[in-house]
Amino acid sequence: MTTANKVNIKPLGDRVLVKPVESSQEEVKGGIIIPDSAKEKPTTAEVLALGNGKKDGEDYAFSVKVGDQVIISKYGGTSVKYDDVEYTILREDDILAIVG
């Protein structure tokens, strides 16, 4: 697992900022190279920042912490590009599991 980077993006509420972990292998099927636009979105990510937490009359603590490697919902969250780096902001509910 890589160490968490300092990022100038602070999620709000129960949102989490993650950086998708890209596979180092290039996908090749039957000798055909799949272009980046056709590749599936990675579902593993590293947690970089947490919001303030959910507040419905009570404060709820996050189940994840900065530096955790997590499995996220395939179509959850919003992709954000900041300083030429791709991040995803998603609700904690879109995090399916903690890896390790």
DSSP file (Angstrom, degrees, kcal/mol; ACC not computed):
  #  RESIDUE AA STRUCTURE BP1 BP2  ACC     N-H-->O    O-->H-N    N-H-->O    O-->H-N    TCO  KAPPA ALPHA  PHI   PSI    X-CA   Y-CA   Z-CA
    1    1 A M              0   0    0      0, 0.0     2,-0.1     0, 0.0    67,-0.0   0.000 360.0 360.0 360.0 138.2    0.0    0.0    0.0
    2    2 A T        -     0   0    0      1,-0.1     2,-0.2    65,-0.0     3,-0.0  -0.432 360.0 -99.1 -83.5 162.3    1.3    3.5   -0.8
    3    3 A T        -     0   0    0     -2,-0.1     2,-0.1     1,-0.1    -1,-0.1  -0.538  44.3 -97.6 -81.3 150.0    1.4    6.3    1.7
    4    4 A A        -     0   0    0     -2,-0.2     2,-0.2    62,-0.1    -1,-0.1  -0.423  37.5-136.1 -68.8 137.1   -1.4    8.9    1.6
    5    5 A N        -     0   0    0     -2,-0.1     2,-0.5    -3,-0.0    -1,-0.1  -0.626  19.4-109.7 -90.9 151.0   -0.6   12.0   -0.3
    6    6 A K        -     0   0    0     -2,-0.2     2,-0.4     2,-0.0    43,-0.1  -0.722  43.5-177.6 -79.3 125.2   -1.4   15.5    1.0
    7    7 A V        -     0   0    0     -2,-0.5    -3,-0.0    41,-0.2     0, 0.0  -0.962  33.3-136.6-127.6 142.3   -4.1   16.9   -1.3
    8    8 A N  S    S+     0   0    0     -2,-0.4     2,-0.5     2,-0.0    -2,-0.0  -0.058  76.5 101.6 -88.6  34.0   -5.8   20.3   -1.2
    9    9 A I        -     0   0    0     73,-0.0    -2,-0.2     8,-0.0     8,-0.1  -0.983  51.8-169.6-118.7 123.0   -9.2   18.8   -1.6
   10   10 A K        -     0   0    0     -2,-0.5    41,-0.1    39,-0.1     6,-0.1  -0.934  15.6-142.3-114.7 109.1  -11.4   18.5    1.5
   11   11 A P        -     0   0    0      0, 0.0     2,-0.3     0, 0.0    41,-0.1  -0.312  16.8-132.7 -66.9 154.8  -14.6   16.4    1.0
   12   12 A L    >   -     0   0    0     39,-0.2     3,-1.5    40,-0.1    39,-0.2  -0.745  58.3 -14.8-107.9 155.4  -17.7   17.6    2.8
   13   13 A G  T 3  S-     0   0    0     -2,-0.3    40,-2.8     1,-0.2    41,-0.1  -0.275 128.4 -15.7  60.4-132.7  -20.2   15.6    4.9
   14   14 A D  T 3  S+     0   0    0     38,-0.2    78,-2.1    37,-0.1    -1,-0.2   0.023 104.3 123.2 -95.6  27.7  -20.0   11.8    4.6
   15   15 A R  E <   -A   91   0A   0     -3,-1.5    36,-1.8    76,-0.2     2,-0.4  -0.582  45.6-154.7 -92.2 154.7  -17.9   12.0    1.4
   16   16 A V  E     -AB  90  50A   0     74,-3.3    74,-2.3    -2,-0.2     2,-0.6  -0.980   9.5-140.2-129.5 137.0  -14.5   10.4    1.0
   17   17 A L  E     +AB  89  49A   0     32,-2.7    31,-3.1    -2,-0.4    32,-1.5  -0.879  31.0 173.8 -97.6 124.1  -11.6   11.4   -1.4
   18   18 A V  E     -AB  88  47A   0     70,-2.8    70,-2.7    -2,-0.6    29,-0.2  -0.909  28.9-140.6-128.5 156.9   -9.9    8.4   -2.9
   19   19 A K  E     - B   0  46A   0     27,-2.3    27,-2.2    -2,-0.3    68,-0.2  -0.973  30.9-122.7-115.7 116.5   -7.2    7.9   -5.6
   20   20 A P  E     - B   0  45A   0      0, 0.0     2,-0.7     0, 0.0    25,-0.3  -0.291  19.5-129.7 -58.6 139.2   -7.9    4.9   -7.8
   21   21 A V        -     0   0    0     23,-3.0    23,-0.4     0, 0.0     2,-0.2  -0.838  24.9-146.1 -93.3 113.4   -5.1    2.3   -7.8
   22   22 A E        -     0   0    0     -2,-0.7     2,-0.2    20,-0.1    19,-0.0  -0.543  15.7-114.1 -82.1 144.0   -4.3    1.5  -11.4
   23   23 A S        -     0   0    0     -2,-0.2    -1,-0.1     1,-0.1     0, 0.0  -0.563  15.4-143.8 -72.8 138.1   -3.2   -1.9  -12.5
   24   24 A S  S    S+     0   0    0     -2,-0.2     2,-0.3     2,-0.1    -1,-0.1   0.639  76.7  86.4 -80.3 -12.9    0.4   -2.0  -13.7
   25   25 A Q  S    S-     0   0    0      1,-0.0     2,-0.5     3,-0.0    -2,-0.1  -0.666  77.8-130.2 -89.6 142.4   -0.4   -4.6  -16.3
   26   26 A E        -     0   0    0     -2,-0.3     2,-0.4     1,-0.0    -2,-0.1  -0.772  29.1-118.7 -87.2 132.9   -1.7   -3.6  -19.7
   27   27 A E        +     0   0    0     -2,-0.5     7,-1.5     7,-0.2     2,-0.4  -0.588  37.6 174.5 -78.1 124.8   -4.7   -5.6  -20.7
   28   28 A V  E     -F   33   0B   0     -2,-0.4     2,-0.5     5,-0.2     5,-0.2  -0.993   8.2-175.8-132.1 125.6   -4.3   -7.7  -23.8
   29   29 A K  E >  S-F   32   0B   0      3,-1.8     3,-1.7    -2,-0.4    -2,-0.0  -0.972  75.2 -17.9-123.8 117.5   -6.9  -10.2  -25.0
   30   30 A G  T 3  S-     0   0    0     -2,-0.5    -1,-0.1     1,-0.3     3,-0.1   0.801 125.6 -55.9  61.5  29.5   -6.1  -12.4  -28.0
   31   31 A G  T 3  S+     0   0    0      1,-0.3     2,-0.5     0, 0.0    -1,-0.3   0.472 110.1 123.0  83.0   1.6   -3.3  -10.1  -29.0
   32   32 A I  E <   -F   29   0B   0     -3,-1.7    -3,-1.8     2,-0.0     2,-0.5  -0.861  57.6-138.6-100.9 127.0   -5.5   -7.0  -29.2
   33   33 A I  E     -F   28   0B   0     -2,-0.5    -5,-0.2    -5,-0.2    -7,-0.0  -0.715  16.0-137.0 -85.1 127.4   -4.5   -4.1  -27.0
   34   34 A I        -     0   0    0     -7,-1.5    -7,-0.2    -2,-0.5     5,-0.1  -0.731  20.7-124.8 -86.5 125.0   -7.5   -2.4  -25.3
   35   35 A P    >>  -     0   0    0      0, 0.0     3,-1.5     0, 0.0     4,-0.8  -0.268  22.8-110.2 -66.9 156.8   -7.3    1.4  -25.4
   36   36 A D  G >4 S+     0   0    0      1,-0.3     3,-0.8     2,-0.2    -2,-0.0   0.836 116.6  60.5 -55.7 -35.9   -7.6    3.3  -22.1
   37   37 A S  G 34 S+     0   0    0      1,-0.2    -1,-0.3     3,-0.0    -3,-0.0   0.752 107.7  44.7 -66.6 -22.6  -11.0    4.6  -23.1
   38   38 A A  G <4 S+     0   0    0     -3,-1.5    -1,-0.2     2,-0.1    -2,-0.2   0.527  90.1 105.7 -98.5  -7.6  -12.4    1.1  -23.2
   39   39 A K  S << S-     0   0    0     -3,-0.8     2,-0.1    -4,-0.8    -3,-0.0  -0.396  77.8-104.5 -73.7 150.6  -10.8   -0.2  -20.0
   40   40 A E        -     0   0    0      1,-0.1    -1,-0.1    -2,-0.1    -2,-0.1  -0.428  38.2-101.0 -72.9 148.7  -12.9   -0.8  -17.0
   41   41 A K        -     0   0    0     -2,-0.1    -1,-0.1     1,-0.1   -19,-0.0  -0.479  44.6-107.0 -65.9 134.1  -12.7    1.7  -14.1
   42   42 A P        -     0   0    0      0, 0.0    -1,-0.1     0, 0.0   -20,-0.1  -0.340  23.1-159.2 -64.5 146.9  -10.5    0.4  -11.3
   43   43 A T        +     0   0    0    -22,-0.1    29,-3.0    -3,-0.1     2,-0.4   0.392  68.4  80.8-108.3   1.9  -12.4   -0.7   -8.2
   44   44 A T  E     + C   0  71A   0    -23,-0.4   -23,-3.0    27,-0.2     2,-0.3  -0.912  57.7 163.9-108.6 136.8   -9.5   -0.5   -5.8
   45   45 A A  E     -BC  20  70A   0     25,-2.6    25,-3.2    -2,-0.4     2,-0.4  -0.960  34.9-120.6-148.0 162.1   -8.6    2.9   -4.3
   46   46 A E  E     -BC  19  69A   0    -27,-2.2   -27,-2.3    -2,-0.3     2,-0.4  -0.914  30.5-122.8-107.4 132.8   -6.6    4.5   -1.5
   47   47 A V  E     +B   18   0A   0     21,-2.8    20,-2.7    -2,-0.4   -29,-0.2  -0.622  35.4 168.3 -76.8 124.4   -8.4    6.8    0.9
   48   48 A L  E     +     0   0A   0    -31,-3.1     2,-0.3    -2,-0.4   -41,-0.2   0.726  61.0   4.0-107.4 -31.4   -6.7   10.3    0.9
   49   49 A A  E     -B   17   0A   0    -32,-1.5   -32,-2.7    16,-0.1    -1,-0.4  -0.994  57.6-147.3-157.0 151.7   -9.2   12.5    2.9
   50   50 A L  E     -B   16   0A   0     -2,-0.3   -34,-0.2   -34,-0.2   -37,-0.1  -0.897  16.7-130.3-120.6 150.2  -12.4   12.2    4.8
   51   51 A G        -     0   0    0    -36,-1.8   -39,-0.2    -2,-0.3   -37,-0.1   0.096  45.7 -81.2 -77.9-160.7  -15.3   14.7    5.2
   52   52 A N  S    S-     0   0    0      1,-0.2   -38,-0.2   -41,-0.1     2,-0.1   0.634  74.3-108.9 -82.0 -15.1  -16.8   15.8    8.6
   53   53 A G        -     0   0    0    -40,-2.8     2,-0.3   -38,-0.1    -1,-0.2  -0.283  42.7 -54.9 105.0 165.9  -19.0   12.7    8.8
   54   54 A K  E     -G   60   0C   0      6,-0.6     6,-1.7   -41,-0.1     2,-0.5  -0.596  46.4-165.8 -82.1 137.8  -22.7   12.1    8.5
   55   55 A K  E     +G   59   0C   0     -2,-0.3     4,-0.2     4,-0.2     2,-0.1  -0.876  27.4 149.9-130.8  99.7  -25.0   14.2   10.8
   56   56 A D  S    S-     0   0    0      2,-1.4     3,-0.1    -2,-0.5    -1,-0.0  -0.520  96.5 -55.9-119.7  61.1  -28.6   13.1   11.1
   57   57 A G  S    S+     0   0    0      1,-0.1     2,-0.3    -2,-0.1    -2,-0.1   0.095 135.5  58.9  85.0 -23.7  -29.1   14.4   14.6
   58   58 A E  S    S-     0   0    0      2,-0.0    -2,-1.4     0, 0.0     2,-0.5  -0.935  87.1-115.6-131.6 155.4  -26.1   12.3   15.6
   59   59 A D  E     -G   55   0C   0     -2,-0.3     2,-0.5    -4,-0.2    -4,-0.2  -0.799  26.9-159.3 -91.0 132.8  -22.5   12.2   14.5
   60   60 A Y  E     -G   54   0C   0     -6,-1.7    -6,-0.6    -2,-0.5     2,-0.1  -0.955  12.7-133.8-113.4 128.3  -21.5    9.0   12.8
   61   61 A A        -     0   0    0     -2,-0.5     2,-0.1    -8,-0.1    -8,-0.1  -0.451  28.2-103.7 -76.9 151.4  -17.8    8.1   12.7
   62   62 A F        -     0   0    0      1,-0.1    -1,-0.1    -2,-0.1   -12,-0.0  -0.441  14.2-145.1 -71.7 147.8  -16.2    6.8    9.4
   63   63 A S  S    S+     0   0    0     -2,-0.1     2,-0.2     2,-0.0    -1,-0.1   0.622  84.5  55.6 -84.9 -16.3  -15.5    3.1    9.0
   64   64 A V        -     0   0    0      4,-0.0     2,-0.3     6,-0.0    -2,-0.1  -0.716  69.7-154.6-112.9 164.6  -12.4    3.9    7.0
   65   65 A K    >   -     0   0    0     -2,-0.2     3,-2.1   -18,-0.0   -18,-0.2  -0.913  38.4 -75.8-134.0 163.7   -9.3    6.0    7.7
   66   66 A V  T 3  S+     0   0    0     -2,-0.3   -18,-0.2     1,-0.3     3,-0.1  -0.355 118.6  29.5 -59.8 132.5   -6.8    7.9    5.6
   67   67 A G  T 3  S+     0   0    0    -20,-2.7    -1,-0.3     1,-0.4   -19,-0.1   0.169  86.7 132.6 101.2 -16.3   -4.4    5.4    4.0
   68   68 A D    <   -     0   0    0     -3,-2.1   -21,-2.8   -22,-0.1     2,-0.5  -0.377  54.0-134.9 -66.2 144.7   -6.8    2.5    3.9
   69   69 A Q  E     -CD  46  99A   0     30,-0.5    30,-3.3   -23,-0.2     2,-0.3  -0.911  35.3-179.4 -99.5 128.4   -7.0    0.6    0.6
   70   70 A V  E     -CD  45  98A   0    -25,-3.2   -25,-2.6    -2,-0.5     2,-0.5  -0.835  33.1-124.6-129.6 160.6  -10.6    0.0   -0.2
   71   71 A I  E     -CD  44  97A   0     26,-2.6    25,-2.8    -2,-0.3    26,-1.3  -0.938  36.6-163.3-103.5 125.6  -12.9   -1.6   -2.9
   72   72 A I  E     - D   0  95A   0    -29,-3.0    23,-0.2    -2,-0.5     2,-0.1  -0.713  29.1 -86.1-111.4 160.0  -15.3    0.9   -4.2
   73   73 A S    >   -     0   0    0     21,-2.6     3,-1.1    -2,-0.3    -1,-0.1  -0.377  39.3-125.1 -60.9 137.6  -18.5    0.7   -6.2
   74   74 A K  T 3  S+     0   0    0      1,-0.3    -1,-0.1    -2,-0.1   -33,-0.1   0.854 106.8  24.7 -57.4 -40.3  -17.8    0.4   -9.9
   75   75 A Y  T 3  S+     0   0    0     19,-0.0    -1,-0.3     3,-0.0     2,-0.2   0.196  98.5 117.1-112.6  15.9  -20.0    3.4  -10.9
   76   76 A G    <   +     0   0    0     -3,-1.1    14,-0.0    18,-0.2    -4,-0.0  -0.490  58.3  13.3 -83.9 153.7  -20.0    5.3   -7.6
   77   77 A G  S    S-     0   0    0     -2,-0.2     2,-0.4    11,-0.1    13,-0.2  -0.042  81.1 -77.1  83.8 178.9  -18.7    8.7   -7.0
   78   78 A T  E     -E   89   0A   0     11,-2.5    11,-2.5     2,-0.0     2,-0.3  -0.986  36.3-129.3-124.0 127.6  -17.5   11.6   -9.1
   79   79 A S  E     -E   88   0A   0     -2,-0.4     2,-0.4     9,-0.2     9,-0.2  -0.592  27.6-173.5 -77.3 136.0  -14.2   11.7  -11.0
   80   80 A V  E     -E   87   0A   0      7,-2.9     7,-3.4    -2,-0.3     2,-0.6  -0.997  15.1-152.0-132.7 134.0  -12.2   14.9  -10.4
   81   81 A K  E     +E   86   0A   0     -2,-0.4     2,-0.4     5,-0.2     5,-0.2  -0.938  23.0 168.2-107.7 122.2   -8.9   15.9  -12.0
   82   82 A Y  E >   -E   85   0A   0      3,-2.5     3,-1.3    -2,-0.6    -2,-0.1  -0.990  69.9  -8.6-137.4 124.5   -6.7   18.2   -9.9
   83   83 A D  T 3  S-     0   0    0     -2,-0.4    -1,-0.1     1,-0.2     3,-0.1   0.894 128.1 -58.7  52.8  44.3   -3.1   19.0  -10.7
   84   84 A D  T 3  S+     0   0    0      1,-0.2     2,-0.4    -3,-0.0    -1,-0.2   0.672 114.6 116.3  61.7  20.9   -3.2   16.4  -13.5
   85   85 A V  E <   - E   0  82A   0     -3,-1.3    -3,-2.5   -66,-0.0     2,-0.5  -0.972  63.4-130.9-119.6 136.1   -4.1   13.6  -11.0
   86   86 A E  E     + E   0  81A   0     -2,-0.4     2,-0.3    -5,-0.2    -5,-0.2  -0.740  32.6 170.8 -89.4 125.2   -7.4   11.7  -11.2
   87   87 A Y  E     - E   0  80A   0     -7,-3.4    -7,-2.9    -2,-0.5     2,-0.4  -0.800  22.9-139.8-123.7 167.0   -9.3   11.4   -7.9
   88   88 A T  E     -AE  18  79A   0    -70,-2.7   -70,-2.8    -2,-0.3     2,-0.5  -0.999   5.4-159.2-130.6 132.8  -12.8   10.2   -7.0
   89   89 A I  E     +AE  17  78A   0    -11,-2.5   -11,-2.5    -2,-0.4     2,-0.3  -0.953  29.1 157.1-108.3 124.3  -15.1   11.8   -4.5
   90   90 A L  E     -A   16   0A   0    -74,-2.3   -74,-3.3    -2,-0.5     2,-0.1  -0.945  43.9 -96.4-143.7 162.8  -17.8    9.4   -3.2
   91   91 A R  E >   -A   15   0A   0     -2,-0.3     3,-1.9   -76,-0.2     4,-0.2  -0.472  37.9-115.6 -75.5 152.5  -20.1    8.8   -0.3
   92   92 A E  G >  S+     0   0    0    -78,-2.1     3,-1.8     1,-0.3    -1,-0.1   0.821 115.1  67.4 -58.6 -29.3  -18.9    6.3    2.3
   93   93 A D  G 3  S+     0   0    0      1,-0.3    -1,-0.3   -79,-0.2   -78,-0.1   0.735  91.2  62.3 -62.7 -22.4  -21.8    4.1    1.3
   94   94 A D  G <  S+     0   0    0     -3,-1.9   -21,-2.6   -21,-0.1     2,-0.6   0.492  82.0  94.3 -82.9  -3.3  -20.1    3.5   -2.0
   95   95 A I  E <   -D   72   0A   0     -3,-1.8   -23,-0.2    -4,-0.2     3,-0.1  -0.813  53.7-176.6 -89.1 122.5  -17.2    1.9   -0.3
   96   96 A L  E     -     0   0A   0    -25,-2.8     2,-0.3    -2,-0.6   -24,-0.2   0.810  57.2 -11.1 -91.7 -33.3  -17.8   -1.9   -0.3
   97   97 A A  E     -D   71   0A   0    -26,-1.3   -26,-2.6     2,-0.0     2,-0.5  -0.991  55.9-117.6-163.1 158.1  -14.8   -3.2    1.7
   98   98 A I  E     -D   70   0A   0     -2,-0.3     2,-0.4   -28,-0.2   -28,-0.3  -0.915  33.9-133.8-101.7 131.4  -11.5   -2.5    3.2
   99   99 A V  E      D   69   0A   0    -30,-3.3   -30,-0.5    -2,-0.5    -2,-0.0  -0.717 360.0 360.0 -88.7 131.1   -8.6   -4.5    1.8
  100  100 A G              0   0    0     -2,-0.4    -1,-0.2   -32,-0.1   -30,-0.1   0.441 360.0 360.0  85.6 360.0   -6.2   -6.1    4.2
